[in-house]
Amino acid sequence: MIMPFSALRRYATLALATAMGAVLYLGGPTGKKDAASAADGPSCVAAGKIAAAVGPLAGGDLAALSIAKKPTDVGDFAFIDPTGQPVKLSGFRGKTVLLNLWATWCVPCRGEMPELDKLQAEFGSDKFEVVAVNIDTARPERPKAVFQELGLKSLKLYADPSANIFYEMKQSGKALGLPLTLLIDSEGCQIGLINGPAAWHSDAARALIAGALAAASAQ
């Protein structure tokens, strides 16, 4: 089947962005909005306190994690759940979320998936979830095969076959490439962001997640 030109252009844009991200793993945007739109909404006041609490913990294996100085609303992105039903990021309100965007053709993404799986196994609860969203735009069987190949047991397979979630984050300045991971509070506010892979079950990562959950429970 011949891919339409518009789809080819979109795929090329995504591939280029991912290549840029591979070079810039240790850099990346902070995810801040323009000054005109960066004012805190009432719902992000608590996120500011959480960000202040976990800021000192963003070191070692998570040195590339950018903690928001002024958390803002991430946005209500849509994708599909493991059963194929539509879901939105707002459906996770009440939980601290580690939102991870990945693709099967992204080697660093695959490399960090077992770490994310272990993190979910240890911390997953009604207060925390690793939400790993696959953005492959073709052959939906591939993400399932990767889950089986890597022996992932705790992560759920969320997906956005349109890859719109990635494009929207790219346009907002959050995404340079893949993987992209955001730490989001229970009200949908961005606490931290990292472009590139991380050791998500390292001592540093586990301490940061534990700190975020403790700070959230104290609100």
C-alpha positions in Angstrom: 0.0 0.0 0.0 1.4 3.4 -1.0 1.6 5.8 2.0 -0.1 9.2 1.2 2.3 12.2 0.9 0.9 13.8 4.0 1.5 10.7 6.1 5.1 10.5 4.7 5.8 14.1 5.6 4.4 13.5 9.1 6.5 10.4 9.6 9.6 12.2 8.3 9.0 15.0 10.8 8.7 12.5 13.7 11.8 10.6 12.6 13.8 13.9 12.4 12.6 15.0 15.9 13.6 11.6 17.3 17.0 11.9 15.7 17.5 15.3 17.3 16.4 13.9 20.6 19.1 11.2 20.4 21.8 14.0 20.1 20.3 16.1 22.8 19.5 13.6 25.6 21.2 15.7 28.3 19.6 18.9 27.2 16.1 19.6 26.2 13.4 22.1 27.0 11.9 22.7 30.4 8.4 22.5 29.1 7.7 26.1 30.2 5.0 28.0 28.4 5.4 31.5 27.0 5.5 34.2 29.7 2.0 35.4 28.5 0.5 32.0 29.4 2.7 30.8 32.3 0.6 32.1 35.1 -0.2 29.4 37.6 -3.8 28.3 37.8 -5.2 27.5 41.2 -4.9 23.7 40.5 -1.1 24.0 40.1 -0.3 25.6 43.4 0.1 22.1 45.0 2.3 21.0 42.1 4.6 23.9 42.9 5.1 22.6 46.4 5.7 19.1 45.1 8.2 20.4 42.6 10.1 22.3 45.3 10.2 19.1 47.4 11.6 16.8 44.7 13.9 19.3 43.1 16.9 18.4 45.2 16.3 14.7 44.3 16.7 15.2 40.6 20.3 14.2 40.4 22.5 11.2 39.7 20.7 9.0 37.2 18.0 11.7 36.9 20.3 14.7 36.4 18.7 15.4 33.0 15.2 15.7 34.6 14.1 19.3 34.4 11.9 20.2 37.4 9.4 22.9 36.7 9.9 26.2 38.7 6.4 27.2 38.0 4.2 24.1 37.2 1.5 24.5 34.6 -1.4 22.3 33.3 -0.1 19.6 30.9 -3.2 19.4 28.9 -5.9 16.7 28.4 -4.4 14.4 25.8 -6.4 11.5 24.3 -5.2 8.0 23.6 -6.5 4.4 23.9 -6.3 2.0 26.8 -5.2 -1.7 26.6 -8.7 -2.8 25.6 -8.9 -0.3 22.7 -11.2 2.1 24.5 -10.6 5.9 24.4 -9.1 7.5 27.5 -7.9 10.9 28.4 -5.1 12.1 30.7 -7.7 13.6 32.9 -9.0 10.1 33.5 -5.9 9.6 35.8 -6.7 12.6 38.0 -6.1 11.7 41.6 -2.9 9.8 40.7 0.7 11.1 40.3 1.5 10.0 36.8 4.8 9.3 35.0 3.7 9.7 31.4 6.2 8.1 29.0 6.0 8.4 25.2 7.7 5.6 23.2 7.9 3.8 19.9 9.0 0.3 18.9 11.6 1.7 16.4 13.2 3.9 19.2 16.1 1.8 20.6 16.5 4.0 23.8 12.8 3.7 24.4 13.0 -0.1 24.4 16.0 0.0 26.6 14.2 1.9 29.4 11.0 -0.1 29.3 12.1 -2.8 31.8 13.1 -0.1 34.2 9.7 1.5 33.9 8.0 -1.9 34.4 10.0 -2.4 37.6 9.0 1.1 38.8 5.4 0.4 38.2 5.6 -2.9 40.0 7.1 -1.2 43.0 5.0 2.0 43.2 1.9 1.3 41.2 -1.2 2.0 43.2 -4.3 4.1 43.3 -1.9 7.0 43.9 0.7 6.4 41.2 0.9 4.9 37.7 3.5 4.8 34.9 1.4 5.5 31.8 3.5 4.3 28.9 1.9 5.5 25.6 3.1 3.9 22.4 3.0 6.2 19.3 3.6 3.7 16.5 1.4 4.7 13.6 1.4 1.3 11.8 1.4 -2.4 12.7 -0.3 -2.3 16.1 0.9 -5.8 16.8 4.5 -4.6 17.2 4.1 -2.9 20.7 2.4 -6.1 22.0 5.4 -8.1 20.6 7.8 -5.8 22.4 6.0 -6.2 25.7 6.3 -10.0 25.3 9.9 -9.8 24.1 10.9 -7.7 27.1 8.8 -9.7 29.6 6.9 -6.6 30.8 4.4 -7.6 33.4 3.3 -4.5 35.3 3.0 -1.8 32.6 -0.3 -1.4 30.7 -0.1 -0.9 26.9 -1.6 2.4 26.2 -1.3 3.7 22.6 -1.9 6.7 20.3 -1.8 5.4 16.7 -2.2 8.9 15.4 0.9 10.1 17.4 -1.0 13.4 18.0 0.2 13.4 21.6 3.8 13.6 20.5 3.1 16.3 17.8 1.2 18.5 20.3 4.0 18.2 22.8 6.6 19.0 20.1 4.6 22.1 19.1 4.5 23.2 22.7 8.3 22.9 23.0 8.2 19.9 25.4 9.4 17.2 22.9 12.7 17.0 21.1 12.4 13.3 20.4 11.8 9.9 22.0 11.5 8.8 24.7 9.8 11.7 26.4 8.7 11.4 30.0 6.7 13.8 32.2 6.1 13.6 35.9 2.6 14.9 36.4 0.8 15.6 39.7 -2.7 14.3 40.6 -4.3 17.5 39.2 -2.7 17.3 35.8 0.2 19.8 36.4 3.7 19.2 35.1 6.3 18.7 37.8 9.2 17.4 35.7 10.2 16.6 32.1 13.0 14.6 30.5 13.9 14.1 26.9 15.8 10.9 26.4 16.0 7.6 28.4 16.6 7.3 32.2 17.3 4.6 34.7 13.8 4.7 36.1 14.3 2.0 38.7 17.6 3.4 40.0 18.0 4.5 43.6 17.7 8.1 42.4 14.5 7.5 40.5 12.9 5.5 43.3 13.8 8.2 45.8 12.3 10.9 43.5 9.0 9.1 43.0 8.8 8.3 46.7 9.5 12.0 47.5 6.8 13.1 45.0 4.2 10.8 46.5 5.1 11.9 50.1 4.8 15.5 49.1 1.5 14.9 47.4 0.1 13.1 50.4 1.1 16.1 52.6 -1.0 18.5 50.5 
